């Protein structure tokens, strides 16, 4: 495998140990990196590590320190930190199994692919994978990586398995503090039906290729335009008019109906009826007020 393993060790279930390797399942997207530049000279700004009263220092003179009191530190060498004994550095022991829906989405952090470390580990690996799949359970344990111990979940994924690091309880904010001011109310049945119809019309299979970072694309376009211009004048895009949050006063019924009438948003037949009425002869104009009366009752 071309990629370098992020972690190597073993998964332990009771007395069974399975040598495995894990690899990052994600990668950084296309991002635009900026440097700080001294505008008059056009040169990039550099940073030096300095000590007050001493000046610049060499990298080999720098150690890690924990500030236990203002201005007072416990100094630690890297080999001292590496020597801290923790069983989960090399062993992921599965201590609990839960239904996947029991883990709130807020706790999931980052996924990793899990593969058997060698041919001898394959049989036990497959047994564990299929046992998780048939029981529809997720394995939980703790694993130490890169200077931190994580709670992790383990579940089947195709021929392999996926390990996901989870946040600890004290790392997740309580939702009540943000949601308490939202009124506890039942939505209007007709409005709810329109919203459900709109969702149904826009439903489909998830295709990650359908989405891309439009902000990065816009920045690339701006950079290209700046490269082509002779002067270094500013290029400011005109903002769209109106408040991006929309109006506080919205005719929700009309907005939902209009959304359903849009191409791809719903059936077009309701929108065609008013168009047919406009083509009617002028001598039928007297009948128009009677035709509008039912619409007022529905409002």
Secondary structure, DSSP 8 states (H G I E B T S, - for coil): --S--SEEEEEEETTEEEEEEEEES-----------EETTTTEE-----EETTTEE--GGG--EEEEEETTEEEEE-HHHHHT---GGGTEEE--EEEEGGGS-GGGEEEEEEEEESSGGGHHHHHHHHHHHHHHTEEEEEEEEETTEEEEEEEEEETTEEEEEEE--GGGS--THHHHTTS------HHHHHHHHHHHHHT-----GGG---HHHHHHHHHHHHHHH-SS---------SS-TT--SS--HHHHHHHHHHSTTTS-SHHHHHHHHHHTS-GGGGGGHHHHHHHHHHH-
